[in-house]
């Protein structure tokens, strides 16, 4: 009788040891803790998402969770790099010592953004900061005054995009305003734009402004307009 009682006590004492099972680990942290790779040789294929869950691994503790597929779909449609701004009044051109010769940046402000996170833009130096390395689509347009001047502007001004990396500023693209000499009249179409894709590194700062602009009439800047957009399209 004593033997049976001792056996029952030992069985009850050992029971909690089997509440968690470990494979290749003596200290399981879940009901089933597998320390190693997993091979599943036959899995049926789902033909539609509704009614199914996706297994996902937490990178912090390797625990496996079920996830609604719609969470992944929603996350894939969010582009956190997207930013756009438009300035229709109060334009001034800023000149910094590190800028390439002849380039002056438009004084865009965070308050003038039309879409995007304010954390991506700095009012201190009027620049957009690249959040992650990759290829970005960028567009920038500027209309000086009414967009048409009754003379050919000196210094061939135009629009430009400057990238500052590790304290070194480089003009990555530019385009001059268009001028036309007619028989009785000389005209400058003082409106231009840039629209292309560019490669950036995380932490790069992007400035939007004018090139060859030292001879522009500051009084006409009050009636000028400028806008830009930028977003990541590829790693």
Secondary structure, DSSP 8 states (H G I E B T S, - for coil): -HHHHHHHHHHHHHHGGGSSEEES-SS-SSSEEE-S----S-----S-STT-EEEEE-TTT--EEEEEHHHHHHHHT--TT-EEEEE-S---EE--TTS-TT-EEE---GGGEEEE-GGGEETTTTEEE--SSEEEEEEEEEEEEEEEESS--GGG-EEEEEEEETTEEEEEEEEE-EEEE-SS-EEEEEEEEEEEEEEE-TT-EEEEEEES-TTS-GGGGGG-EEEEEEEEEE-
